[in-house]
Amino acid sequence: MAVPKKRTTRSSQGQRRSHLALKAAQLVLTKAGVAVPRRLKRAAELGLYKPAKKA
């Protein structure tokens, strides 16, 4: 089994994995003034999707 000759630093790991970071969901406002993810805008306007309320 292949074994690396030296340990990878946290900095190098982070630079390599930087493309794995999650991006914030793009929110848009519906006609009712509710912010929903872009992919659910039409469903929200048609009344098929109701966003969860934060307590």
N, CA, C and O atoms as CSV, one atom per row, in Angstrom:
chain,resi,resn,atom,element,x,y,z
A,1,MET,N,N,0.834,-1.183,0.000
A,1,MET,CA,C,0.000,0.000,0.000
A,1,MET,C,C,0.877,1.244,0.000
A,1,MET,O,O,1.886,1.297,0.703
A,2,ALA,N,N,0.494,2.239,-0.784
A,2,ALA,CA,C,1.280,3.461,-0.879
A,2,ALA,C,C,1.121,4.310,0.380
A,2,ALA,O,O,0.016,4.496,0.888
A,3,VAL,N,N,2.243,4.816,0.865
A,3,VAL,CA,C,2.242,5.644,2.065
A,3,VAL,C,C,2.987,6.931,1.742
A,3,VAL,O,O,4.097,6.876,1.213
A,4,PRO,N,N,2.400,8.100,2.050
A,4,PRO,CA,C,3.103,9.348,1.769
A,4,PRO,C,C,4.370,9.477,2.603
A,4,PRO,O,O,4.416,9.015,3.742
A,5,LYS,N,N,5.408,10.110,2.033
A,5,LYS,CA,C,6.690,10.228,2.734
A,5,LYS,C,C,6.638,11.247,3.854
A,5,LYS,O,O,7.343,11.100,4.853
A,6,LYS,N,N,5.809,12.289,3.709
A,6,LYS,CA,C,5.711,13.254,4.794
A,6,LYS,C,C,4.265,13.694,4.999
A,6,LYS,O,O,3.423,13.613,4.105
A,7,ARG,N,N,4.026,14.153,6.194
A,7,ARG,CA,C,2.681,14.542,6.578
A,7,ARG,C,C,2.237,15.798,5.828
A,7,ARG,O,O,3.030,16.715,5.613
A,8,THR,N,N,0.968,15.831,5.433
A,8,THR,CA,C,0.401,17.007,4.780
A,8,THR,C,C,-0.058,17.992,5.849
A,8,THR,O,O,-0.767,17.612,6.781
A,9,THR,N,N,0.339,19.248,5.719
A,9,THR,CA,C,-0.034,20.251,6.713
A,9,THR,C,C,-1.516,20.596,6.588
A,9,THR,O,O,-2.145,20.341,5.560
A,10,ARG,N,N,-2.055,21.176,7.646
A,10,ARG,CA,C,-3.463,21.593,7.608
A,10,ARG,C,C,-3.683,22.648,6.529
A,10,ARG,O,O,-4.729,22.679,5.880
A,11,SER,N,N,-2.692,23.505,6.348
A,11,SER,CA,C,-2.805,24.545,5.326
A,11,SER,C,C,-2.916,23.924,3.937
A,11,SER,O,O,-3.760,24.327,3.137
A,12,SER,N,N,-2.073,22.954,3.657
A,12,SER,CA,C,-2.103,22.302,2.341
A,12,SER,C,C,-3.403,21.532,2.143
A,12,SER,O,O,-3.963,21.515,1.046
A,13,GLN,N,N,-3.879,20.895,3.209
A,13,GLN,CA,C,-5.156,20.176,3.111
A,13,GLN,C,C,-6.276,21.150,2.767
A,13,GLN,O,O,-7.117,20.881,1.909
A,14,GLY,N,N,-6.266,22.291,3.461
A,14,GLY,CA,C,-7.308,23.291,3.235
A,14,GLY,C,C,-7.270,23.852,1.831
A,14,GLY,O,O,-8.316,24.084,1.223
A,15,GLN,N,N,-6.080,24.072,1.313
A,15,GLN,CA,C,-5.964,24.599,-0.046
A,15,GLN,C,C,-6.460,23.581,-1.063
A,15,GLN,O,O,-7.081,23.948,-2.061
A,16,ARG,N,N,-6.195,22.330,-0.819
A,16,ARG,CA,C,-6.635,21.279,-1.734
A,16,ARG,C,C,-8.152,21.098,-1.684
A,16,ARG,O,O,-8.793,20.840,-2.702
A,17,ARG,N,N,-8.707,21.237,-0.491
A,17,ARG,CA,C,-10.137,20.972,-0.302
A,17,ARG,C,C,-11.000,22.226,-0.418
A,17,ARG,O,O,-12.208,22.160,-0.189
A,18,SER,N,N,-10.418,23.339,-0.760
A,18,SER,CA,C,-11.179,24.587,-0.767
A,18,SER,C,C,-12.357,24.541,-1.734
A,18,SER,O,O,-13.357,25.225,-1.515
A,19,HIS,N,N,-12.258,23.760,-2.784
A,19,HIS,CA,C,-13.353,23.686,-3.750
A,19,HIS,C,C,-14.533,22.886,-3.229
A,19,HIS,O,O,-15.580,22.849,-3.876
A,20,LEU,N,N,-14.390,22.244,-2.077
A,20,LEU,CA,C,-15.479,21.459,-1.508
A,20,LEU,C,C,-16.395,22.300,-0.612
A,20,LEU,O,O,-17.414,21.806,-0.128
A,21,ALA,N,N,-16.038,23.551,-0.393
A,21,ALA,CA,C,-16.806,24.400,0.515
A,21,ALA,C,C,-18.231,24.589,-0.008
A,21,ALA,O,O,-18.447,24.726,-1.212
A,22,LEU,N,N,-19.195,24.594,0.907
A,22,LEU,CA,C,-20.580,24.799,0.531
A,22,LEU,C,C,-20.842,26.277,0.325
A,22,LEU,O,O,-20.311,27.119,1.050
A,23,LYS,N,N,-21.647,26.583,-0.646
A,23,LYS,CA,C,-22.001,27.973,-0.927
A,23,LYS,C,C,-23.393,28.247,-0.355
A,23,LYS,O,O,-24.227,27.346,-0.259
A,24,ALA,N,N,-23.622,29.465,0.012
A,24,ALA,CA,C,-24.924,29.839,0.561
A,24,ALA,C,C,-25.990,29.698,-0.525
A,24,ALA,O,O,-25.747,30.000,-1.694
A,25,ALA,N,N,-27.153,29.243,-0.129
A,25,ALA,CA,C,-28.255,29.100,-1.080
A,25,ALA,C,C,-28.660,30.468,-1.604
A,25,ALA,O,O,-28.726,31.431,-0.840
A,26,GLN,N,N,-28.928,30.560,-2.874
A,26,GLN,CA,C,-29.355,31.824,-3.456
A,26,GLN,C,C,-30.846,31.994,-3.186
A,26,GLN,O,O,-31.677,31.218,-3.658
A,27,LEU,N,N,-31.157,33.024,-2.420
A,27,LEU,CA,C,-32.543,33.271,-2.064
A,27,LEU,C,C,-33.114,34.383,-2.930
A,27,LEU,O,O,-32.433,35.365,-3.226
A,28,VAL,N,N,-34.355,34.223,-3.329
A,28,VAL,CA,C,-35.063,35.244,-4.095
A,28,VAL,C,C,-36.394,35.505,-3.407
A,28,VAL,O,O,-36.916,34.647,-2.695
A,29,LEU,N,N,-36.926,36.675,-3.623
A,29,LEU,CA,C,-38.213,37.033,-3.035
A,29,LEU,C,C,-39.346,36.664,-3.975
A,29,LEU,O,O,-39.267,36.911,-5.178
A,30,THR,N,N,-40.394,36.075,-3.432
A,30,THR,CA,C,-41.584,35.772,-4.224
A,30,THR,C,C,-42.484,37.008,-4.240
A,30,THR,O,O,-42.180,38.021,-3.611
A,31,LYS,N,N,-43.572,36.908,-4.957
A,31,LYS,CA,C,-44.518,38.029,-5.021
A,31,LYS,C,C,-45.117,38.324,-3.647
A,31,LYS,O,O,-45.520,39.453,-3.366
A,32,ALA,N,N,-45.172,37.307,-2.799
A,32,ALA,CA,C,-45.716,37.476,-1.448
A,32,ALA,C,C,-44.680,38.053,-0.490
A,32,ALA,O,O,-44.993,38.323,0.669
A,33,GLY,N,N,-43.445,38.246,-0.966
A,33,GLY,CA,C,-42.402,38.818,-0.131
A,33,GLY,C,C,-41.678,37.817,0.744
A,33,GLY,O,O,-41.042,38.193,1.728
A,34,VAL,N,N,-41.771,36.538,0.393
A,34,VAL,CA,C,-41.119,35.481,1.153
A,34,VAL,C,C,-39.829,35.082,0.448
A,34,VAL,O,O,-39.821,34.885,-0.767
A,35,ALA,N,N,-38.740,34.961,1.201
A,35,ALA,CA,C,-37.467,34.557,0.612
A,35,ALA,C,C,-37.409,33.030,0.530
A,35,ALA,O,O,-37.538,32.343,1.543
A,36,VAL,N,N,-37.216,32.512,-0.675
A,36,VAL,CA,C,-37.115,31.068,-0.901
A,36,VAL,C,C,-35.933,30.802,-1.821
A,36,VAL,O,O,-35.503,31.704,-2.540
A,37,PRO,N,N,-35.394,29.572,-1.815
A,37,PRO,CA,C,-34.339,29.238,-2.762
A,37,PRO,C,C,-34.841,29.405,-4.195
A,37,PRO,O,O,-36.018,29.183,-4.478
A,38,ARG,N,N,-33.953,29.792,-5.081
A,38,ARG,CA,C,-34.317,30.085,-6.465
A,38,ARG,C,C,-35.057,28.920,-7.128
A,38,ARG,O,O,-36.008,29.132,-7.880
A,39,ARG,N,N,-34.617,27.687,-6.845
A,39,ARG,CA,C,-35.231,26.540,-7.510
A,39,ARG,C,C,-36.664,26.285,-7.055
A,39,ARG,O,O,-37.390,25.540,-7.713
A,40,LEU,N,N,-37.090,26.890,-5.936
A,40,LEU,CA,C,-38.432,26.666,-5.414
A,40,LEU,C,C,-39.347,27.874,-5.586
A,40,LEU,O,O,-40.461,27.877,-5.061
A,41,LYS,N,N,-38.902,28.895,-6.308
A,41,LYS,CA,C,-39.690,30.126,-6.434
A,41,LYS,C,C,-41.046,29.873,-7.077
A,41,LYS,O,O,-42.072,30.304,-6.551
A,42,ARG,N,N,-41.058,29.186,-8.197
A,42,ARG,CA,C,-42.320,28.952,-8.895
A,42,ARG,C,C,-43.264,28.114,-8.027
A,42,ARG,O,O,-44.459,28.402,-7.953
A,43,ALA,N,N,-42.736,27.088,-7.379
A,43,ALA,CA,C,-43.575,26.244,-6.521
A,43,ALA,C,C,-44.169,27.060,-5.378
A,43,ALA,O,O,-45.324,26.851,-5.006
A,44,ALA,N,N,-43.396,27.985,-4.818
A,44,ALA,CA,C,-43.892,28.820,-3.725
A,44,ALA,C,C,-44.999,29.746,-4.215
A,44,ALA,O,O,-45.985,29.967,-3.511
A,45,GLU,N,N,-44.837,30.286,-5.421
A,45,GLU,CA,C,-45.858,31.187,-5.955
A,45,GLU,C,C,-47.146,30.442,-6.290
A,45,GLU,O,O,-48.235,31.011,-6.209
A,46,LEU,N,N,-47.023,29.171,-6.665
A,46,LEU,CA,C,-48.206,28.372,-6.975
A,46,LEU,C,C,-48.842,27.772,-5.720
A,46,LEU,O,O,-49.918,27.178,-5.791
A,47,GLY,N,N,-48.177,27.927,-4.574
A,47,GLY,CA,C,-48.714,27.413,-3.331
A,47,GLY,C,C,-48.381,25.953,-3.076
A,47,GLY,O,O,-48.961,25.324,-2.191
A,48,LEU,N,N,-47.444,25.412,-3.856
A,48,LEU,CA,C,-47.049,24.006,-3.691
A,48,LEU,C,C,-45.955,23.846,-2.640
A,48,LEU,O,O,-45.715,22.739,-2.158
A,49,TYR,N,N,-45.304,24.923,-2.290
A,49,TYR,CA,C,-44.189,24.874,-1.337
A,49,TYR,C,C,-44.394,25.952,-0.289
A,49,TYR,O,O,-44.602,27.121,-0.616
A,50,LYS,N,N,-44.335,25.556,0.960
A,50,LYS,CA,C,-44.420,26.514,2.052
A,50,LYS,C,C,-43.134,26.443,2.837
A,50,LYS,O,O,-42.839,25.404,3.428
A,51,PRO,N,N,-42.351,27.519,2.865
A,51,PRO,CA,C,-41.075,27.487,3.583
A,51,PRO,C,C,-41.274,27.267,5.074
A,51,PRO,O,O,-42.253,27.726,5.662
A,52,ALA,N,N,-40.328,26.555,5.671
A,52,ALA,CA,C,-40.392,26.284,7.104
A,52,ALA,C,C,-40.174,27.578,7.885
A,52,ALA,O,O,-39.340,28.408,7.521
A,53,LYS,N,N,-40.923,27.729,8.939
A,53,LYS,CA,C,-40.776,28.923,9.783
A,53,LYS,C,C,-39.738,28.657,10.861
A,53,LYS,O,O,-39.766,27.619,11.522
A,54,LYS,N,N,-38.830,29.594,11.033
A,54,LYS,CA,C,-37.812,29.456,12.069
A,54,LYS,C,C,-38.372,29.922,13.397
A,54,LYS,O,O,-38.980,30.988,13.489
A,55,ALA,N,N,-38.164,29.117,14.420
A,55,ALA,CA,C,-38.695,29.450,15.746
A,55,ALA,C,C,-37.775,30.347,16.517
A,55,ALA,O,O,-38.080,30.716,17.651
